[in-house]
Amino acid sequence: MDNEELTLFRDMTRRALEQEVAPHFEQWEADHMVPRDLWNTLGAAGLLCPDMPEEYGAAGTDPQVTFAIIEEASRMGFGGVATGYGIHSNIVAPYINHFGTDEQKELWLPKMVSGEAVGALAMTEPGAGSDVQGIRTNAVRDGDDWILNGSKIFITNGYHADLVIVAAITDPGKGAKGTSLFLVDTSLPGFEKGKKLEKIGQHTSDTAELFFQ
């Protein structure tokens, strides 16, 4: 990617954040979350998942662009916004693009690009933080389906999430080889969101408990 294109996206980001975030940021900090429609606004501005393939409505840029967007949001003091953005655009979307089925990619990536769907990553549990192999959430095959049971905590974008990539044990005792990732549509029965969690900072990054039954 040339510096001119990168500079273009930095300028776009700065203008969008100055107009759409700066006037409301203090109130959103007090509310401990951004409004849901901010995601649609960022999508309309072309800032969500810009490095996803063009066939899904994205710009097909170099991944450097998403990092530049996070840098600009952080430089302007919008750390919570940057964190939520990073989970959505830099982690969840690439997971789906690299490992998802064609059907999953066609369904979810255009919605993530537009802001119609917000993505979250659910690994941390009450008894397992950075040690993913300590998780207890499990998934058991039931015919063509998988039945998930467990809970996750401190999940960024958890409150607004429309889809969640969930780490679960599928083969107990096999460590990493017995752990799988599931793409969970949050409208499915048995999924519940807990209350927003209090944190010492980054309040605009909504953080929640998630329950799978």
Disulfide bonds with the S-S distance in Angstrom:
none
